Amino acid sequence: MITVAVEHAFALTIPASNSSSPSGLEQILALVRRTESIPVKSEGTRVLVNVIRSLWAPEAYNPPSQKRQRNREIATQLILTQDSADILATLLVCSGRYPVLTNECILALTLLSMHSYGSMCRCDSYR
């Protein structure tokens, strides 16, 4: 199950090499930034949370192949952005009535902060 989730996370975050169109994740983040609809913002952010959870999950059974390890590194770098941190922080601030959303945002921000490059993201979009 985790293997499938990671493969889907790769497909969503890493743009196709033969395409000039943005990745699925870039499209979702752009939608979350430009919409005023709370349900759209919430669900778009939950997609980001699930991608983060999938990428940070340990490989359970087999050691990852070199290609899989490289894809994980690429996808992780694409997630570790100020944009991701801002979107998560915004939902965290706005989701007080929904404890599940709050917990998901806290988990995702915690996972981001555990990466050596994650500490460079500043969550100041709520000001």
PyMOL commands that set and color helices and strands:
alter all, ss='L'
color gray80, all
select helices_A, chain A and resi 2-13+24-34+38-56+66-79+82-94+99-114+118-120
alter helices_A, ss='H'
color red, helices_A
deselect
rebuild
show_as cartoon
